[in-house]
Amino acid sequence: PESLTDPSFAGQILVLTYPLVGNYGVPPDENDELGIPRYFEGSKIFPVAVVVSEYSFVASHYSAVKSLSQWLDEHKVPGIFGVDTRAITKRLRMEGSALGAVVMGSDSAPAWVDPNLRNLVADVSVSSPKLYVPPQDEDGDGSGAPLVIAVDCGMKFNIVRY
């Protein structure tokens, strides 16, 4: 879930080269003490599609509340498995990034959408300032935490968390 909710993948097809994907499932969508999702890097799934080599239909991690497939379906993000993702990665490394689409069955390919022509920073940035108050230190006054100001242009939640 961390990669799928990473704002840096906005508008892209995420090709995962790990040989088995899905066996961990998806953890609950709960917030931590800062009010941000505990197990996710962003507020939604950012890639427009997911490609994996081998998919596990059984989520066996203790914290899983749903399968990867269920989660992708809820967010209307297509996924495909049974693909040689290492060959795709090798080609992309040699030739550079390329436009692509995930098409089902005999459906015609959609019109190419180049994410580089969109203002992706506007898509992943917050629309108004947010204040995150660190947990109180042992003295209870919060004085041990430094004041940090961040300009969020697609910042991962882990940056706030740590």
C-alpha positions, -999 to 999 in steps of 0.1 A, spaced: 0 0 0 29 24 6 39 26 -31 4 28 -43 -4 58 -21 29 76 -29 21 109 -46 52 107 -67 35 80 -88 5 102 -97 -6 96 -133 17 67 -139 13 29 -144 32 13 -115 51 -18 -126 61 -38 -95 91 -62 -101 88 -80 -68 80 -116 -78 49 -120 -56 25 -92 -48 -7 -92 -28 1 -117 -1 3 -90 26 -32 -76 16 -42 -41 27 -41 -29 63 -70 -9 78 -75 27 69 -69 41 103 -52 73 114 -23 77 138 -18 102 166 -11 130 140 -44 123 123 -28 109 91 -32 74 77 -11 50 97 -2 26 69 -3 48 38 19 75 22 -9 96 7 -46 102 8 -55 79 -21 -41 55 -47 -21 77 -71 -10 54 -100 -36 50 -128 -29 12 -131 -8 -15 -114 12 -43 -132 26 -73 -113 42 -105 -123 25 -129 -99 -5 -120 -78 -15 -138 -45 -52 -140 -42 -49 -148 -5 -39 -120 19 -21 -137 49 -7 -108 69 -23 -103 104 -32 -67 97 -49 -72 63 -85 -62 62 -89 -67 25 -71 -80 -6 -51 -58 -29 -76 -66 -56 -106 -54 -35 -88 -22 -26 -78 -15 -62 -114 -22 -73 -128 2 -46 -106 30 -60 -114 21 -96 -77 14 -104 -71 -14 -129 -45 -40 -122 -30 -68 -143 -9 -98 -134 9 -126 -153 32 -100 -170 70 -102 -173 75 -71 -152 113 -75 -152 114 -73 -190 92 -42 -189 116 -26 -163 147 -36 -184 132 -20 -215 122 12 -196 157 15 -181 173 11 -216 148 33 -235 134 56 -209 98 61 -197 70 55 -222 33 62 -224 11 31 -218 -23 18 -211 -39 -12 -195 -66 -25 -218 -90 -53 -210 -100 -80 -236 -109 -66 -270 -115 -31 -258 -98 -5 -279 -69 14 -264 -79 47 -249 -65 80 -261 -29 84 -249 -28 106 -218 7 121 -212 9 128 -175 38 152 -182 13 176 -199 -7 179 -167 2 200 -137 9 170 -114 21 192 -86 -14 208 -84 -29 173 -84 -9 161 -54 -4 192 -34 -27 202 -5 -52 230 -12 -48 247 22 -22 248 50 -22 219 74 -8 219 109 5 187 124 11 189 162 37 164 174 29 141 202 38 155 236 72 146 250 78 131 284 74 166 301 41 170 284 49 204 269 60 194 234 92 215 237 114 187 225 100 188 190 115 213 165 92 235 145 93 223 109 77 241 79 72 221 47 59 231 14 38 202 3 41 195 -34 32 158 -31 49 151 3 47 116 17 30 112 51 62 96 64 80 129 61 55 143 86 55 112 107 93 111 113 
